[in-house]
Amino acid sequence: MSQNEDRNIQGSNEPMTEAQEKEAAHLRDLEQTRRQAKREKMARRKIGISGKIASAFLDSKLTPLLIVASLLVGLLAVTI
């Protein structure tokens, strides 16, 4: 957040005092730390069966071939 945004949050156009600037900086740091902790928590979660299947398809070199084959089968089904 910029100082202007901090001022708008306070609802005043007056310049911020040094104490207010420190408080705003502390709140920004605290919010950043919370976001980082949340990202790390999400990264540690175990993946379920659907996540494992998705991971296998994302890492496989056969995935584009399966997609093309599925499209051709669908096109064939529509034309017949």
ABEGO torsion letter per residue (X at the ends): XBAAAAAAAAGBABBBBAAAAAAAAAAAAAAAAAAAAAAAAAAABBBBAAAAAAAAAAABAAAAAAAAAAAAAAAAAAAX
